Amino acid sequence: MRLLSILTACLLAAPAFAHDPEILGVSVEKVAGKHRFDVTILHPDTGWDHYADGWEVLDAAGKRLAYRLLHHPHVNEQPFTRSLSVDLPEGTREIFIRAHCSVDGWNKDTYRVTLEP
């Protein structure tokens, strides 16, 4: 019985259900001199206590070019897509997008997007 209690405590303490927000896809369209990014994210949002709460656009050096705040959980809308228009520096040919979770922080993985000249 004691072993079962210890095992249960370990399982509850471990981040067994922690999942980074996953970027499933990105579409890009150039409109009026800006790049519009439509980013599709999958994350097991549980409510206001744990949800994908943003994503950022980074240049090749890791500098943040833009940030998209996600204003609420998407518990019943998975995956979901949100957009952001960004004025990129001249000559930018590649960017990276990274998602953020309100509990687990920034996803270590980025989604690479190659831009057309």
C-alpha positions, 0 to 999 in steps of 0.5 A: 500500500505504501508503494502505491501511495509513493507511486501516486505522489510521484505521478501527481508531481510529474508534469505528465500532462504537460504539452508544449503548444504545437504549431501545426502550420503557418501561412503567409500573405503579403498585404499592403507592405506587411506580412500577415501570418496565420498561425495554427496551434494545437494545445490541450487548453484546460481553461484560464489556469492553463492555455496557449497564451501567445506566439512570437515571430523571431528573426534568424538571430532570435530577435523578436520582431512581433508578438501575438497575445492570445486573449483567452483559452481555446478549450473547445476550439482545437486546433485554432488559428490566429493572425498577425500582420508584421512589418518585417525588416527589408531583406528578411527571407526567413523567420521563426515562430514560437508558441507560449503556454501560460504554465509551461512557458516558451516551446523550445521548438520553433517553426521555420518559415521561408519568405518569398522575395 
